[in-house]
């Protein structure tokens, strides 16, 4: 599938009607989501034929993008039931099968090595401190191949250090810097559109048998 | 929820050792056919918990779908097996990717805590006093 085609299909997904501030429910726009998954597939071969998990899937954009790029099995995980219902609707509209689990990412427990790739647009941790790192460390615990994630560019040095030192990553690489145009989703955003620089990261987890814990 | 997801999902109630495998209770299930991908099955075979998969298929109403012991690769991936009705690889594919549990529950083997499955979505949320600190 071509990038433009992927972006077009993601652009047709239904977004949150009533986003929840405490969960930092910013939808992942089709521009960013399509580039994230397209790169994962075409530069690293991490999607097609793989088992993919989308952490904090919201309305399902990254999960659906994975399924569109021929992931063999996709599981979207979110704490919020309304989001999961929306993700289900979006997947059904495109005749895609994705599995969904309602769970708080920090309490997730996945056994074995079945999940190859984790994709996520985590909360940036501005409303609940550390939420972004909870997502990242769980992603690196669960994935056997790679973790793709978005983090504010302003936190780049910190993310790199924390991923390698505390989260079992053997490599942490910024693939590109993107502009995240946050539409005026919440009342506390007083400017019309807030443009945030975000990094698209690819992390490689340490092999399970080489981990200290 | 398909049985492949069941094969890696565990409970995380405070105090449990592994929380795996979750016992599956099925009130309603459905079948959706998808194309068989032999390379995919070959890749995940060594990573599957075969016993958990057999138990889950049985709970979903297919007690005879899978052999009790994991079949040899030579049998699973024999020439033409993917196209042969009722072959071991077709049954494995069916179990992992075509059976959907729509209503039921997942029960933690250590704590007995039951997690409901509604509209295909297992609810793994924990109460405050069940969370590990």
Contacts between the chains, C-beta under 8 A, distances in Angstrom:
chain1	res1	chain2	res2	distance
A	49	B	37	6.4
A	49	B	39	6.5
A	49	B	40	5.2
A	49	B	43	7.6
A	51	B	4	7.2
A	51	B	44	7.1
A	72	B	37	5.9
A	72	B	40	4.6
A	72	B	97	7.8
A	73	B	2	7.3
A	73	B	4	5.3
A	73	B	5	7.6
A	73	B	97	6.8
A	75	B	5	5.4
A	79	B	125	7.0
A	81	B	121	7.6
A	81	B	123	7.8
A	84	B	121	5.6
A	85	B	119	7.7
A	88	B	119	7.5
A	88	B	120	7.6
A	88	B	121	7.7
A	97	B	2	7.8
A	97	B	32	6.2
A	97	B	34	6.7
A	99	B	1	5.4
A	99	B	2	5.6
A	99	B	4	7.8
A	99	B	5	4.5
A	99	B	120	7.7
A	100	B	1	7.7
A	100	B	120	6.9
A	100	B	121	4.8
A	101	B	1	7.5
A	101	B	5	7.1
A	101	B	9	6.9
A	101	B	121	6.7
A	101	B	122	5.5
A	101	B	124	6.0
A	102	B	121	5.6
A	102	B	122	6.9
A	102	B	123	4.6
A	102	B	124	6.2
A	102	B	125	6.0
A	103	B	124	3.9
A	103	B	125	6.5
A	104	B	125	6.4
A	104	B	126	7.2
A	107	B	12	5.1
A	107	B	124	7.5
A	107	B	125	7.9
A	107	B	126	5.4
A	107	B	131	6.0
A	107	B	132	7.6
A	108	B	12	6.9
A	108	B	124	7.5
A	109	B	9	7.8
A	109	B	10	4.2
A	109	B	11	6.4
A	109	B	12	3.7
A	109	B	19	5.6
A	109	B	20	7.8
A	110	B	8	5.0
A	110	B	9	6.5
A	110	B	10	6.4
A	111	B	8	5.5
A	111	B	9	7.5
A	111	B	10	4.5
A	111	B	18	7.0
A	111	B	20	4.5
A	111	B	21	7.7
A	111	B	49	7.4
A	112	B	7	7.3
A	112	B	8	5.4
A	112	B	47	5.9
A	112	B	48	8.0
A	112	B	49	6.4
A	113	B	47	4.8
A	114	B	4	7.2
A	114	B	7	6.2
A	114	B	8	4.3
A	114	B	44	6.3
A	114	B	47	5.2
A	114	B	48	7.3
A	115	B	8	6.3
